[in-house]
Amino acid sequence: MKANINFLAGDLGGTKTLLAVYKWNGELHKLHSKKYLSAEWPSLQSMGEDFLKNLPSSLEKPTYGCIAVAGRVKNGYANITNLSWQLDAQEICNTFNLKRLELINDFEVLIFGLPFFKGNQKKSIQTSTKHVLLKGPVAIIGAGTGLGIARGLPTKNGLISLASEGGHREFAPRTDQEWLLANWIKKELGLRRLSVERVVSGNGLGLIALWRLQQSDVASHSLKNHAEQWGQSLQESNSNKRPDLPKMVSSAAKGGDPVMKEVLRFWLSAYGAAAGDLALQELCTGGLWIGGGTAQKNLKGLLSATFLDALREKGRFKSFVEELPVIALIDPEAGLFSAACRAKMLTESKSTLI
């Protein structure tokens, strides 16, 4: 790779967008960054023009770029969840005057960062004596607003990232309580089938709390009214006035509320089971990673017996899962960093825009 090349990296979400310039000097260094409120801008192009126009004069303009986006990317085109933007990688590349730009799903991009994450960006959840990290297939799962999943295959040129919609596979109840919850959610939301992310996500935590608070033994709980208001707003397009029930649940559980601690344990167990299922599906001897917005916020929960027991309880394959390296990705800017890693890879590739 040529020396002194700067990269444009971006992490574009429905609420906020991070743009940054990185340089590679044996390792990635962030030279400049800025956070934008996505809804305040008519397009990514206008946001990017502002960012590049206001770079410090001492910085060279980036020549390669990668933007991670909260949505599906196909053939260089993407629609953004919670924004009306339609993105065209080639148009953006031309606007930013780059040699090459890639749009990539914001979870798929994390695979490219895995070989480069340092100790302060990750936390070991389970160590392995048999498998060597990144020497076999890798997988990452992360509960946020939804449930993100991606896979990585090692090659002589590094990891290949494979997108997944595994968060939308069928939810399989393991206990009588999960069976009751699953049927309640389908009735509450008018669903014929129930996906895993309806339970294992931030909204899933809210739904578990709403279900629990509708039971007679907690009729006077302090979060009951908030939960009902949150539940009523789920079908509304405008979520700005919706109370942040998942955050309230987590805060109450950390504060010692016994009912919310029960709700959080229920959610962590379902999360651990989903992570263990992914480990079996991908046979990810190179490592199972836990990412998403809840990883750094619920690190204590990921280290708990509730999560780990559900992760490992896989019948005849229990010993296999127990020997996998499991790592939590705790850097809140992991997506931005991974986009920079991917931009670096583009400078080394002779292929055309993908």
N, C-alpha and C positions, 0 to 999 in steps of 0.2 A: 504494500500500500504506500502511496506517495505520502511524504511527510507534510506536516503543516496544513492538513485538510480539516476544515471545520464542518461539522454536521449540524443540520437542523433536526431537532427532535420535538415531537408534540404528543400530548395526551389530551384528546378532545372528548369531553363529556357533555351531557345535556345541561349541566349546571355550570361547570367551570372548564376552562382549557388552560393547560400549561404549555408554553413554548420555551425552548431553550436552545442554546448553541453549545456544542461539546467539541472537544479536541481529543485525539488519541495520542498519547505519549507513553506507550507501554501499558497504560490503563486509561480509562475514560476520565476526563476532567470537565466539569460543567463550568463554562466561562461566563454565561449570562442567562437569565431566565426571567419570565414574567407570567403572572397569572391574569387571566381574563374571565369575566363573566360572560358565558357563551351567548346568552339571550340578548345581550346588549349590542351584538354585532350582526350585520345582515348576512355575512358569509365568512368562511374561513379565509378566503382571499383577502378581504378587507382587514381582518385581524392580523394576518401574516404580514401584510404590507406595513401596518403600523409597527409591528414588532421589528421588522428588518430596518425600517426607516429610523428607528430610535435606538439602534444598537450603538454601544460605545464606539467612538471613532477609531479606537485602537484595535478593534476586532475586525478580522477579515470576514467577509460575507460567506455563509455556508455554501457548499457546492453540491452536497448530497443531503437527502432528508428522508425521514420516516415519520409518519403521523399515525398514532394509534387512535382508533375511533370507536365509540360506543355504539356499535352496530355491525351488521353483516357487510362484508366487502366481497364484491364479485367483479372480476375483470377490470379492476381499477376504479370501480364505482361504488359509492356507499351512501346510504341514507342513515341519518343520525337519530337514534332514539331520543324523543322529547325535544327535537329541533326540526324545523322544516327544511333544513339544509340538504341539498343533494350534492355530493362531492364527486369530482372527476379528477383522478390523479394527474392526468396529463395537463389539464388546464391549470391546476394548482402548481405543478412543476414549472410551467411556462411563466405563470405570474410571479413566482418566487425566484425565477431565473436560476434554476437548479439544473444540474446535469441529469439527475435522476431523483425521483421521489416515489416512495411506496406508501400506500394506504394499507393499514392492516387492522384487524380486529384487536380491541384493547386487551383481550385475554390471550389471544394467540401470540401476541408480541412478547409476552412474558417468557416464553420458551427461549427466545434469543438472549435474554438477560441472564439465564440460569448459570452459565459457566463463569460469569463475571461478577456475580454478587459477592460482596465482602462480608466479613463477620458481623458488622453492625447492621447489615441489611437482612439478615436471616437468623433463625433460631432453630436448633435441632430439637425435634419433638421425639424422635426415636432413632437411635443409632443402629448400625448394622455391623455384624462381624463377617458376613458372607458376601454382600454386594458392595461394589465400589461405585461411588457417586458418579453419575454421568457416563458410565461405561456400558449402559444398556438403555432401553427406552425409558423416557421420563414422562410424567403426567403431572398436571397441576389442576387443582379444583379450588374454587373460591366463592364463598357466599357473600354477596353484596346485595344490591337491590334484587338481582336474580341470582342464578347459580352458574358461574362460568367454569368451563372445562376446556383444556387443550392438551395435546399430546406432542411429544418430541421424539424424533428418531435420530440416533447418532450416525454420522457419516464421516468420511475422511476430511471433509470440509467443514465440519461442525454440525450442529443440530439442525434438522429440518422440522419446522413447526407445522402441525396439522390441526386445523380448526375442528371444533366439535360442538354439537348441540345436545350433548349428553345430559345436560341439566333438564331437558324436556322428556327424558325417558320416564316410564311409568313409576310412580311411587309404590313401593311394596311394603305394606305394614308388617312389622315384626312381632307386635304385641297386641293384646286386646285394646289397650289405650290408643295405640296408633291406628287401629282399625276404626275405633270410634271417631277419632279426629279426622281421618280420611273421609269418612262418610259425611261428617258434619261440614267439612270444607266444600265437598262437591255440592251439597244441598245449599249451603250459604252463598256460593258463587255461581250456582247454576251450571255445574260442570258435568260432563259425561265421563271424563277421565281426569286423573290427577297426576301431574308431573312432579318430579322430585323437587324442583325449585319452588313449588307452592309451599313446601314445608321447610326445605333447607335454603333459606335466604333471609334477608332482613324482613321482608314482608311475611315470610313464613313464621318468624319469631312473633310478629304481631298477631298473626292468625292463631297461633297456639295460645297466646295470652288471651285473645278474645274468646276462644273456645273455653278456656279454663275459667274465665271470669263470668261466664254465663251459667256456671254450675252453682247450685243452691248454697253450698257451704261457704262461698266467698261473696255473697250478695252485697255486703257492705264494704267491699275493698275500695281503697282510695283511687285506684286506676280504672274502676268499672266504667265511669262516665266517659273518660278519655278513650277507652277501648271501644265503646259503642259508637262514639263520634268518628273514630278512625275507621271502624268497620263500615259505617254508612257512607263514608267518602271514597271507599275503594272503587266504586263504579263511576265516580265523577272524573271528568277529564282534567279539572283544575285541582292539583294536589297542593297548591300553595298554602291553603288554610287547613290542611290535614295535620293533626297532632303527630309528632314523631313517636308513635307508640313503641317501636322496637328500641329506641334509645331510652325511653322511660322504663321499659322492662329491664334492660341491662343495668341502668342506674339503681333501680329499686332492688334488684338481685344483689348487686355489689354492696348495697346499704343494709343487707340482711333480711329483706322481706322474704318470708318463707314461701309464699305462693309464687312469687316471681323467681325465686331460686329453683323451685320445682319446674317452672316453665322453661327456664334456661337450661336445666339439666335434660329435659325432654328434647329440646332443640339440639343440644350438643350431641346427644346420643344418636339422633337421626342424621346429623352431620357426619359423625364418625362412621356410621354404617355406609353412607353414600361414598365417603372417601375410600373405605375398604373395598367397596364394590368396584370403584374405578381402578384401584390397584390390581385387582384380579383381572378386570377386563383388559387392561393394557400391559399386564405383567411387567410393571415399570421397575425393573431391577436397578435402573440408574437413579431412581429416587422418586418419591411421591411428595409433591409440594402442596402446601396449603397457602393460598393467596386470598385476594379479594379484600374488600374494605373492612371485613370483620377480623382479619388475621391478627393485626397489631392490637386491635381493641379487645379481643377475647383470647389473648395469648395464654392467660391462666387457664381458661376453659379448654383450650387445645391440649394443654399439658395434663389435664385432669384424667382420672380413671374413667369418668363418664364417657369422654370422647374416645380415649384410647382403647377401652374395652370393646366398644362398639366397632371401632376400626378393625380390631384383631379377630373378632368373633366371626370367623368365616368357615366354620365346619372343618372339612378335611384340608383346607388351605390355610388354616390358622397359623401354622408354623411358618409358611411362606410370608404371610403379611407381617408376622412378628419380626422377621429378619430384614424387612425393607427399611432403607433410610427414609425418614419422614422429616421434612423441613418446612417451617413456617416462614413465609416471606413477609417481613415486618416493616419494610421501607415504604412510607406513604407515597413516595415518588417512584415506585418500582416500574410503573408503566412508562414514565418518561425516560428513565434510565434504560429500559429495555428497547425503547424506540431508538435511542442513541446507539445502542449495540447493533441493532439491525441496520441503521444508516451506515455504520462503519463497515458492515458486511457488504453493503451495496458498492462501496468503493473498490472492493476486491473481486467483484463479479463482472463478467463480461456479457452477461445476459441482458436482455432488454427489459423495459419497464414491466413489472408484474403487479 
